[in-house]
Amino acid sequence: MGRVTVRRPVRKISATKDVRRPDVLAAEEPLEIRVGGKALAVTMRTPGNDVELAHGFLLSEGVLASREDIAVARYCDGVDDQGRNTYNVLDIALAEGVAPPDTGVERNFYTTSSCGVCGKAALDAVKLKSRFSPEKSEFAVSTDVLSKLPDTLRAHQKVFSSTGGLHAAALFDGDGNLAVVREDVGRHNAVDKVLGWALQEGRIPASDVGLLVSGRASFELVQKAAMAGIGLLAAVSAPSSLAAELADENGMTLIGFLRGDSMNLYSGEQRVLDLGG
């Protein structure tokens, strides 16, 4: 798995034993995203699928609409104390005619692995209008398919199985098939990676799939889904109040506490099939 995991010594203490052994941890390193050589964002992420992450981030910020909007993505600069490339600086060259991101003083693109929106100055500054209305998505899925998704996702979380320390995101179709799964220490990074994959595959707007996340549903994750034209977001854990409000404003379906045959439906009932009265 390369830098995706790191082995560290640990002292494991319990009521019956006290032993020292190696432990496997999820790797976390900074990634600086540059656009046209100019630093735009720094995020703490799990190394891997960095180009997807950058594509998804720029999509969710309204900079990109298709894969043709990027001319080239390349690693640059960033070296360690031995002169080796750390692969922690990625420069994106936009295609001719694509407007660069607005980096005015009202926006702060520094993000952490736990929160990608808390560095932005005000709610008005982070609410973005999608080019691809999620309200127009005709995607629909049954409660039976939804109930099986968390177990299906967990079966694909290879790094989580060895570390217990990663979030996951996936795109799924109406039959419950996962088109792509990505893991990361940051839930917003995992989502950016799957959205970046969809952009590279020419599947934006992603109105024919739903987005599944392994943790909670925040305002930011709903917004990222909306910017990709996704009409349904399902989360294993709880949504925030702003997440529910934003989903409703965008005509999206928001599902939380998706566990077994139980789930909470916060908005967009029309996309969930076989509901009772």
MOCORSUL-V44141 format. One record per pair of residues at least 6 apart in sequence whose C-alpha atoms are under 7 Angstrom apart, sorted by sequence separation. I is the first residue (numbers start at 1). J is the second residue. D is the distance in whole Angstrom. If there is no record, write none. Layout:
# MOCORSUL-V44141
i=I j=J d=D
i=I j=J d=D
This chain:
# MOCORSUL-V44141
i=12 j=18 d=6
i=13 j=19 d=7
i=33 j=39 d=6
i=34 j=40 d=5
i=58 j=64 d=6
i=59 j=65 d=6
i=79 j=85 d=4
i=80 j=86 d=6
i=111 j=117 d=7
i=120 j=126 d=7
i=160 j=166 d=5
i=172 j=178 d=4
i=184 j=190 d=5
i=198 j=204 d=6
i=247 j=253 d=7
i=257 j=263 d=5
i=12 j=19 d=5
i=32 j=39 d=7
i=33 j=40 d=6
i=34 j=41 d=7
i=78 j=85 d=6
i=79 j=86 d=5
i=171 j=178 d=6
i=172 j=179 d=6
i=183 j=190 d=5
i=247 j=254 d=6
i=256 j=263 d=6
i=257 j=264 d=6
i=11 j=19 d=6
i=12 j=20 d=6
i=33 j=41 d=5
i=78 j=86 d=6
i=111 j=119 d=6
i=170 j=178 d=6
i=171 j=179 d=6
i=182 j=190 d=6
i=255 j=263 d=7
i=256 j=264 d=5
i=11 j=20 d=4
i=32 j=41 d=6
i=33 j=42 d=6
i=78 j=87 d=7
i=110 j=119 d=6
i=171 j=180 d=6
i=255 j=264 d=6
i=256 j=265 d=7
i=10 j=20 d=6
i=11 j=21 d=7
i=32 j=42 d=4
i=78 j=88 d=6
i=109 j=119 d=7
i=170 j=180 d=5
i=244 j=254 d=7
i=255 j=265 d=5
i=10 j=21 d=6
i=31 j=42 d=6
i=32 j=43 d=7
i=78 j=89 d=6
i=108 j=119 d=6
i=109 j=120 d=7
i=170 j=181 d=4
i=182 j=193 d=6
i=254 j=265 d=6
i=255 j=266 d=6
i=9 j=21 d=6
i=10 j=22 d=6
i=30 j=42 d=6
i=31 j=43 d=5
i=75 j=87 d=6
i=77 j=89 d=7
i=108 j=120 d=5
i=169 j=181 d=6
i=170 j=182 d=7
i=182 j=194 d=6
i=254 j=266 d=5
i=9 j=22 d=4
i=10 j=23 d=6
i=30 j=43 d=6
i=31 j=44 d=6
i=76 j=89 d=6
i=107 j=120 d=5
i=108 j=121 d=7
i=168 j=181 d=7
i=169 j=182 d=6
i=181 j=194 d=7
i=254 j=267 d=5
i=8 j=22 d=5
i=9 j=23 d=6
i=30 j=44 d=4
i=31 j=45 d=7
i=75 j=89 d=6
i=76 j=90 d=6
i=107 j=121 d=6
i=168 j=182 d=6
i=169 j=183 d=7
i=180 j=194 d=6
i=253 j=267 d=5
i=254 j=268 d=7
i=7 j=22 d=6
i=8 j=23 d=5
i=29 j=44 d=5
i=30 j=45 d=6
i=75 j=90 d=4
i=76 j=91 d=7
i=106 j=121 d=6
i=168 j=183 d=4
i=252 j=267 d=7
i=253 j=268 d=4
i=7 j=23 d=5
i=8 j=24 d=6
i=28 j=44 d=6
i=29 j=45 d=6
i=74 j=90 d=6
i=75 j=91 d=6
i=167 j=183 d=6
i=168 j=184 d=6
i=252 j=268 d=6
i=253 j=269 d=7
i=7 j=24 d=5
i=28 j=45 d=5
i=29 j=46 d=6
i=73 j=90 d=7
i=74 j=91 d=5
i=166 j=183 d=6
i=167 j=184 d=5
i=239 j=256 d=6
i=251 j=268 d=6
i=6 j=24 d=6
i=7 j=25 d=6
i=28 j=46 d=5
i=29 j=47 d=7
i=73 j=91 d=6
i=74 j=92 d=7
i=107 j=125 d=7
i=166 j=184 d=5
i=167 j=185 d=6
i=217 j=235 d=6
i=238 j=256 d=5
i=253 j=271 d=7
i=5 j=24 d=6
i=6 j=25 d=5
i=27 j=46 d=6
i=73 j=92 d=5
i=106 j=125 d=7
i=166 j=185 d=5
i=167 j=186 d=6
i=168 j=187 d=7
i=216 j=235 d=6
i=237 j=256 d=6
i=238 j=257 d=6
i=248 j=267 d=6
i=5 j=25 d=5
i=6 j=26 d=6
i=72 j=92 d=6
i=73 j=93 d=6
i=165 j=185 d=7
i=167 j=187 d=5
i=210 j=230 d=6
i=215 j=235 d=6
i=216 j=236 d=6
i=232 j=252 d=6
i=233 j=253 d=6
i=234 j=254 d=6
i=235 j=255 d=6
i=236 j=256 d=6
i=237 j=257 d=5
i=247 j=267 d=7
i=5 j=26 d=5
i=6 j=27 d=6
i=33 j=54 d=7
i=72 j=93 d=5
i=169 j=190 d=5
i=209 j=230 d=7
i=210 j=231 d=7
i=211 j=232 d=6
i=212 j=233 d=6
i=213 j=234 d=6
i=214 j=235 d=6
i=215 j=236 d=5
i=216 j=237 d=4
i=217 j=238 d=6
i=218 j=239 d=6
i=219 j=240 d=7
i=222 j=243 d=6
i=231 j=252 d=5
i=232 j=253 d=5
i=233 j=254 d=5
i=234 j=255 d=5
i=235 j=256 d=5
i=236 j=257 d=5
i=237 j=258 d=7
i=4 j=26 d=6
i=5 j=27 d=5
i=51 j=73 d=7
i=71 j=93 d=5
i=168 j=190 d=6
i=169 j=191 d=6
i=206 j=228 d=6
i=207 j=229 d=5
i=210 j=232 d=5
i=211 j=233 d=5
i=212 j=234 d=5
i=213 j=235 d=5
i=214 j=236 d=5
i=215 j=237 d=5
i=216 j=238 d=5
i=217 j=239 d=4
i=218 j=240 d=5
i=231 j=253 d=6
i=232 j=254 d=6
i=233 j=255 d=6
i=234 j=256 d=6
i=235 j=257 d=6
i=236 j=258 d=5
i=244 j=266 d=6
i=4 j=27 d=5
i=70 j=93 d=6
i=71 j=94 d=5
i=167 j=190 d=7
i=205 j=228 d=5
i=206 j=229 d=5
i=207 j=230 d=5
i=210 j=233 d=6
i=211 j=234 d=6
i=212 j=235 d=6
i=213 j=236 d=7
i=216 j=239 d=6
i=217 j=240 d=6
i=219 j=242 d=5
i=235 j=258 d=6
i=236 j=259 d=6
i=3 j=27 d=6
i=70 j=94 d=4
i=71 j=95 d=5
i=170 j=194 d=6
i=204 j=228 d=6
i=205 j=229 d=5
i=206 j=230 d=5
i=207 j=231 d=6
i=219 j=243 d=4
i=222 j=246 d=7
i=69 j=94 d=6
i=70 j=95 d=5
i=169 j=194 d=7
i=218 j=243 d=5
i=222 j=247 d=6
i=69 j=95 d=5
i=217 j=243 d=7
i=149 j=176 d=7
i=219 j=246 d=7
i=69 j=98 d=6
i=145 j=175 d=6
i=145 j=176 d=6
i=141 j=174 d=5
i=188 j=221 d=6
i=140 j=174 d=6
i=173 j=209 d=5
i=63 j=100 d=7
i=172 j=209 d=5
i=173 j=210 d=6
i=63 j=101 d=6
i=171 j=209 d=6
i=172 j=210 d=5
i=171 j=210 d=6
i=172 j=211 d=7
i=171 j=211 d=5
i=170 j=211 d=6
i=171 j=212 d=6
i=4 j=46 d=6
i=170 j=212 d=5
i=4 j=47 d=6
i=169 j=212 d=6
i=170 j=213 d=7
i=3 j=47 d=6
i=4 j=48 d=7
i=169 j=213 d=4
i=168 j=213 d=6
i=169 j=214 d=6
i=168 j=214 d=5
i=167 j=214 d=6
i=167 j=215 d=7
i=37 j=91 d=6
i=36 j=91 d=7
i=32 j=88 d=6
i=33 j=89 d=6
i=34 j=90 d=6
i=35 j=91 d=6
i=36 j=92 d=6
i=31 j=88 d=5
i=32 j=89 d=5
i=33 j=90 d=5
i=34 j=91 d=4
i=35 j=92 d=5
i=36 j=93 d=5
i=30 j=88 d=6
i=31 j=89 d=6
i=32 j=90 d=6
i=33 j=91 d=6
i=34 j=92 d=6
i=35 j=93 d=6
i=43 j=110 d=6
i=41 j=109 d=5
i=42 j=110 d=5
i=43 j=111 d=5
i=44 j=112 d=5
i=45 j=113 d=6
i=139 j=207 d=7
i=40 j=109 d=7
i=41 j=110 d=5
i=42 j=111 d=6
i=43 j=112 d=5
i=44 j=113 d=5
i=139 j=208 d=5
i=43 j=113 d=7
i=137 j=207 d=5
i=139 j=209 d=6
i=137 j=208 d=7
i=113 j=185 d=6
i=114 j=186 d=5
i=116 j=188 d=6
i=113 j=186 d=4
i=114 j=187 d=7
i=132 j=205 d=6
i=134 j=207 d=7
i=150 j=236 d=7
i=134 j=226 d=6
i=139 j=231 d=7
i=137 j=230 d=7
i=137 j=231 d=5
i=132 j=227 d=7
i=134 j=229 d=4
i=130 j=226 d=6
i=131 j=227 d=7
i=132 j=228 d=6
i=133 j=229 d=5
i=134 j=230 d=5
i=135 j=231 d=6
i=130 j=227 d=5
i=132 j=229 d=5
i=134 j=231 d=5
i=117 j=220 d=6
i=147 j=258 d=7
i=147 j=259 d=7
i=148 j=260 d=7
i=147 j=260 d=5
i=147 j=261 d=5
i=135 j=250 d=6
i=134 j=250 d=6
i=135 j=251 d=4
i=134 j=251 d=7
i=135 j=252 d=6
i=134 j=252 d=6
i=143 j=272 d=7
i=141 j=271 d=6
i=142 j=272 d=6
i=143 j=273 d=6
i=140 j=271 d=4
i=141 j=272 d=5
i=142 j=273 d=4
i=143 j=274 d=7
i=67 j=199 d=6
i=139 j=271 d=6
i=140 j=272 d=6
i=141 j=273 d=6
i=142 j=274 d=6
i=66 j=199 d=6
i=67 j=200 d=5
i=140 j=273 d=7
i=57 j=192 d=5
i=67 j=202 d=7
i=53 j=189 d=6
i=56 j=192 d=4
i=66 j=202 d=7
i=26 j=163 d=6
i=56 j=193 d=6
i=24 j=162 d=7
i=25 j=163 d=5
i=46 j=184 d=5
i=66 j=204 d=7
i=24 j=163 d=6
i=26 j=165 d=6
i=45 j=184 d=6
i=46 j=185 d=6
i=53 j=192 d=5
i=56 j=195 d=5
i=26 j=166 d=7
i=45 j=185 d=6
i=53 j=193 d=4
i=56 j=196 d=4
i=45 j=186 d=6
i=52 j=193 d=5
i=55 j=196 d=5
i=53 j=196 d=6
i=45 j=189 d=7
i=49 j=193 d=7
i=52 j=196 d=4
i=52 j=197 d=5
i=28 j=185 d=7
i=60 j=224 d=5
i=60 j=227 d=5
i=59 j=227 d=7
i=60 j=228 d=7
